[in-house]
Structure formats: C-alpha cells, structure tokens
Amino acid sequence: MKLIKHLVSIAILGITVSINAQNSNYQHLKNISYYNQTVNKSNSYINERCVLDVYYPKKLKNFATIIWFHGGGLKGGDKEIPLSLKEKGVAIVSVNYRFSPKVQAPSYIEDAAAAVAWVFYNIENYGGTTNLLFLSGHSAGGYLASMIGLDKRWLNKYQIDANKIAGIIPFSGHTITHFTIREERGIDGKQPIVDEYAPLFHVRKDAPPLLLITGDREMELLGRYEENAYMMRMMKVAGHEQTRLMELDGYGHDMVEPAIPLLINEVNRISVLKK
C-alpha cells in the first residue's frame, strides 16, 4: 500500500499524539539489565550488551509500549530512541543485544526474547499495561521483532504466549533467514534461505496483527520489498486477516523517520480496539 493513501490519517494522528504529549512528562531510565544478575556476573559480554532503556510518560496510566530493536545487520549498532517517537503518549523500550561474530544464531534472538519478557514482567511498575506491548525495529531490529512475535518458542521459555503481543511492526526487516546467519554458515548473501530462523517459516493464522513497512522497492536493499510482499501473501494464505504491507515511495533502506508516523498510527489504532 502506498504512502500517499495514508496522509489524512497521519495528519489526524499528529493532532492526537500532540495533545497526549502536552499532558505528559517523560522519564528516561538507562542501561537496565534484562537478564538476571547470576547470568550477568558469569558472562561479561552479556553484562555489557544485554541492557535496555525505558522512556515512559510519568503522568499517564495503562499506556502502550513500543519495544524498539536497532538495526546494524546483527553485527553492530546501539540502542536508540528515534526522535520522532518521543513525547507521543507511549513508552519506548530500546534494546541492545549481542552481535555476530562474537556470538552466533540464535544468541541475538534469545536476547531479544529476554528483553521482551522483561518488559512483560516489569512495564506495569512504570504505569504501562501488558495488553499494549508492540514489537518494532529497523532492518535487523525488524527481523528480531518478527522472529519473537511469530515463532512462539522464544517467549514460551518465559511462560509468555507470543499472541499476547498487541502488534508487530517491522521496518524493512528480513522475512527470509537473515543474511548474517547465512554468512555464519558460509552461504552467500544473495542465496535466499527459508528455515527455522526465517519469519516466513513461522506464518500462522493466529499471530498478532502484522504491519510490514519497507522503502521503495527500486531503492531498498536487494529483494527486501519483495520478500516482505511474499510474507504478506503467505500470512494471508495461512488465514491471517490482519497482515498489511506499506511501501514508502522515494525512500530506500534508510526509511525510519518517514515510517514512524505509520507505526504510531498502528499503535493508536490497535489501542483503541483493545479498550
């Protein structure tokens, strides 16, 4: 679906979230370990990388929370809170995780699941609700969001049903097996693989709402729009009625800022439906 079709709804959204922001003060807590202290003390790399930030509205209650995974090809990057996500009446939990080649699959997926579990068990302490937890992120972060939301085994470890996630909104994420995982196996990045580490492998009818967002198909990374389009098709074939795909004309892989209004719009849409 093209961006132009959503300009009116985004404009309306902007008014809503501005009002929320004016009535809220925000607190930013940094570098909270999401593994338990026993694990941290036994592994210095986990202690260094497996931390998250919580940015939340102090005067609101039962607010939605977006868990945001940064990009970087599973090889680099750092937790961030995109400027356009600030002061929108929602909480942002920004997550760090370990990198290849220092670790290999599925370590970074396990980290992402541990971070999501931490949010499930702790967000109410800050005024949020577990009924409105959304997974998002850009590129490798979008891939991690999709894996945690679609492959239920990662959160099952923490006695959490992935279907409790309110929505999955990956930005330009792989839906096939990530190229870094292929590289770890000696497979060329241009050779597509779909196995247990591919969101496509886990299409299912009962998954949370899924909004796929990519850049322009002619400007994106090789095949990124097309694999997301295939993901949309196969989710629908599986019977999932709440999968959509939005393509941002004129933007390549670096499409975070123009995609954020679509993310906020989706969070607000689902939040209204759940109230």
N, C-alpha and C positions, 0 to 999 in steps of 0.2 A: 504494500500500500504506500502510495507516495506521500511525502511530507506535506504537500500543498493542501491535501484534504483535511489536515488537522489544525490549520491555522486558527480557525474560530474557536475550537475547543481549548487550544493552548492559551489564547487571549483571555478567555473566561477563567481558566485555571490561574493565570497570573494574578488576577484580582483576588481570588480566593486565598491563595497562599500568602499574598502580601498582607492581608488582614490578619491571618494567623501569626505571621512573623512580628507584626507590630505589637501583638499582645503577649509576646513571649520573650523571656530571657534565656540564653543558652549557656550551658556549661560544657567544657571540653576536657575530658579525662583522658590521659595518655599512657600508653605502654603498660596495659593491663595484661598479665599472663593468662592465657586461656587454657593451658594445661595445668594440672595440679603441681604443687611445689615439689613433690617427690620426683616427678618426671623432669622438671626444670633443673633440679640440682644434679641429676645424673647425666645431663646432656647439655653442654654449653651452647651448641648451635640452636637447639630448641629454645633455650633461655634467651638467646639473642633475637631470634626471628619470630617466635610464636607469641606475639603480643598484638593487642588491638587498642584502638582509641574509641571512646564513646562521646558523641556530640549530641546533646539532647536538650529539649526545651524544659526549663525548670518549672514553669508555671502551668504546663498542660498535663493532663492525665489521659491514660489509655491512648497515647499517640502511636502512630505507625512507626516502624523502624526499618530502614534500608541497610542491609549488610552489604558493604561495598568491598569487592576484591580488585586490587590494582592489576594492571597489565604488566607485560615485560617478558612474554614468551616462556614463563615458568623458570626463567633464568636470572631475572633481575627486577628492579623496581622497589617501590616503598609505599607503605600505606599513606593514603591521602584522603582528604575530603574535598571533592571538587567545589569550587567557589559557588557555582550555581545551585548546589544542593543545600547551602547554608541558609538558615532562617526561613525554612519553608514549612514549619509546623510539624516536622517529623524528626526523628532521631536518625543519625548516621553512625554506624559502627564500621570503622575502617580497619582492615585486617592485613597483617603481614603473615607470610608463610615461607617455608624453606624452598631453596632453589636447586635445580639441576645445574651442574653435575654433582654437587656435593651430596645430594640425595637423589633418588630416582623414584619413578612411579611405584606405588601410589602415595608416597610420603606427603606431597603437597596437597593431594586430595584429602588425606587424613587430617592434615592441619586445618583445611577449610571446614571440614565437618566438625572438628573440635571447637572451632571458633563459633560456628552456628549453634552448636549445643550450648556453649557458654551463654550466648545471647538468650536462648530459650529459658535457661535456668536463672538468669540474672536481670533481664530487662525490666521486670516488674519492680525491682528495687529502685529504679530511676523514674518510675511513673508510666512506663510503657505497658503494652499488652502483648502476650504471645499469640493472640489472634491475628495480629497485623505485622508479621515479620516477612519482609521481602528480600529476595536474593538478587543482587545485581553486580556488575563489574564490567570492565572493558577488556576485550581481547582475551588474554589468558585468564583474567578475572571473570569474564563472561563464561568461559569454558568451565571454570570451577563452580560457578553458580549453577550452571546447567547440570553438571555431574552430581552435585549434592542434592539438587531438587528432584532429579529424575531417577537416579539409582538409589533405591531406598536403603541399601545395606550400610551406607556410610553413617547415617543418623541412627539406624537401628542399634548400632553399638552403644548409643547413649539413651536407649529406650525412647527414642523420638520417632514418630511417624512423619516421614517427609511430606505427607499430604497435609500436615498442619501448617506448612509454609503457605502464606497468603498469595504469593505470586513470584514468578521467576522472570527477570527482565535482563537478559544478557545483551551487552553491546558488542557487536562484531566478534562473537566468540566462535571458536571451532565447534562444530557438531560432529565431525569425524574425530578419530583419535588424534590428539594434539601432536603437532609436528615435533615437539621436543621429546615426547615419549617415543615417537618413531625414530628419532635421532639416537636416543638411548639404546635402541635395538639395532642400529646400523641401517635403518631404512631411509631412503632419500625422502626429503620433504615434499617432493612432487608426487610421491606414490601414496594415494589415499588408502587408508585402512579404517575399517569399522570393526572394533572389538569391544571388550568389556570397558575400555577406557574412552569410549565414544558416547556422547549423549544420545546419538542416533540409535545406539544399541538398546537403549532403555525407553523407547517410546511406549507410552501406555495411556489408556483411556482415562484413568483416574488421577492423573497428575494435576498439580496446581495449575492455575492459569499461566500461560506462557506467552510472553511478548518478545519476539525476536526483532532486534534493531540492527541494521547494518548501514554502511556507507553505500555510495553509488556503485553499482555492480561493475562499471567501467573504471572505477578508481580504487576499489578495495584491493586488499591482498588477494593473491591468486585463489579464485574459487570461493571466497568467503561468503559472498551473497548467495551463490548457487547452492552451497551446502546448507545454508540456513533455509533457503527455499525448499530444499528436499526435506529438511527436518519438519517444516510446517506441513508439507504434503503427507508425510508418513504419520505424523501425530493425528492428522485428520482421518487418515485411513484406519488408524487404530481406534478411532471413535472419540478422540479428544476434541471437544467443541470449542474450547477456549484457547486456541493457538492462533496467533496473528503474527504477521511479518510486516515491518515498516522499513522502507529503503529511503535514505536521506540523499536526495539528488544533489549533486555538486560537492559532496563531501567524500573523502577517501576514508582510510582506516582511522585517521585521527578525527573522530566524529563524536567525542564525548559531550562537548558543550551543546551542540545543537540537539543531541539526543536526550539531554536531561529533562527538558520540559515534557517529553513523551513519557519518561519514567515517572515523574511527579504526577502527571495526568493519570497514569495507570494505577499508581498507589492510591490516589484520591478516589478513582472510580471504584476500585475494589473495597476500599474502606467504607464508602457509602453503602455498598451492597451488604457488607457484613454487620452494619449497625442495625 
